[in-house]
Amino acid sequence: MNMSLRIFLSFLAFVAVYYFIFWTLGSLIVVASPLKNGEPLPMIRFIAKGVPLLIAALAAYFVWKKTLHASKGLGTHVVMGGLITGSIGFIGGFFGPMIVDPSANQGPLLGILITGPAGFLLGLILGAVVWKYKSRNSAPESGS
């Protein structure tokens, strides 16, 4: 696969996974943590920012490694389809409302709750369809 496309897809997966994990799990960790002078403890803030960063780096690494060689497995097609399409849906739904109407304070929820998960599920299905199409077209024809 083209190097610039691999970089773009890995970056896309990193940004989408980071923001999704940060705004879902990170916010729950901070809300449920004990407060000191009205602020979460520094270790809790570190965990709330560090764990999403680690998970996003792992997702980007997975995309980077899996796009190096075209794999013919169903699992790889399904997971890559889910990550890539879910990332596009999440980033579009997260940043799109901020661009269209910056005063809308609940705009990013579209990406977190609707377009990200829907894009991920659609990507899983599309990955399986692409795998089925490729496996059907690459199967050797039996001569009679």
N, C-alpha and C positions, 0 to 999 in steps of 0.2 A: 504494500500500500504506500501511497505517496507520503513522504515525511511530513510535509506541511499539513496534510489532512490528519495524520496521526497526532501531531501536536495540537491541532485545533480540537479534535475529539477528546483528547485527554484533558485539555484545559476546560472544555465544556463540561465534562463529567466532574472535574474537580470543583468548579464553581457551583454547579447545581447540587451536588451532594453536600458540599460544605454549608451552603445556605439552608438547605432543607433540614439537615441534622441540627444546625445551630438554632434555627427558629422553632423546631419541634422539641427535641430532647434538651438542648441547651437552655431554652426558656423554662422548661419544667424543672430542671436542676436548680436554676437560680430561684424560682418561685418557691420551691420546697425547702430551700436551705435556711439555716438559722441566720439571723441578721446581727450585725455588730455596728452600732451607731447608724442604723437605718440602711446599711449597705450589706450585700452578701460578703461572706468571708473571702479573702483573696484566693484561697485554695479552691473554693467553689467556682469563682470566676475563671480561674485557670482551667479547671476541668471542663467548664461549660464552653470554653473556647478551644481547648486543646483536643478534646475527644472528637469534635466535628472535623477539626483540621487533620487528625490522624486518619479518620474514616475516609475523608475526601482524598487524601493522598493515596490511600490504598485503592480506592476506586479508580483514580487516574492511572495508577501503576497497572491495575488490571486491564484497563482499556489500552494502555500503551503496549503491554505485552501481547494482548490478544489481537491487536491490529498489525503486529509484525508479520505474521504468517497467516494466510487465510486458512482457517480451520474448517473442516467439513462436518463437525459435530453439531447435533441438534442443540445441546446445552449452550455451546458458545454462541450460536446464532440467536438463541432466545435471550440470553443474558445481555449480549451486546445490543440487541434490538431494544430491550427494555431500558438499558442505561442511556443509550444515545437518544431515543425518542422521548424518554422521560425527562432527560436533561433539557432538551429543546423545549418541551412543553412547560417545564418548571421555570426556566429562565424567561420564556416569553410571557408566562402568566405572572411572574414575580416582578420583572422590570418593565413590562409593557404598560401596566396601569400607572406606574410612576412617570413614564414618559408622556402618556396621553393626558393624564390629569394629575399633576404633582400634588394638588391639594387633597386628593382622596387618601385618607389615612388607612383605609383597609384594602387598598389595591393589592399589596403583595399576598394577601390571603388567597387570591385567585390561583396563584402558582403553587402555594403550599397545599391547599385543600382540593383543588379541582384539576388544573391542567397538568401539574406534575404527576400525581398518581394516575390520572387518566392516560397521559402520554406513556407512562411506564407500562401500564397494562396493554395499551395498544401496541407498544413496541415488543412486548413479549409475544403477542399474537403475530405481528408482522415478521418477527424473527423466525418463528416456526413456519410461516408461509414461505418466506424466502428460502429457508433450508429445504422445504419440501419441493419447491420449484427447482432449486439447484440440483438436488439429488435425483429428481426425475429426469432432468435434461442431461445430466452427466452420466447416467446409467448406461452401460454398454448395451447396444441392441444385440439380441441373439439372432444369429443367422439361421435360416431354415433350408 
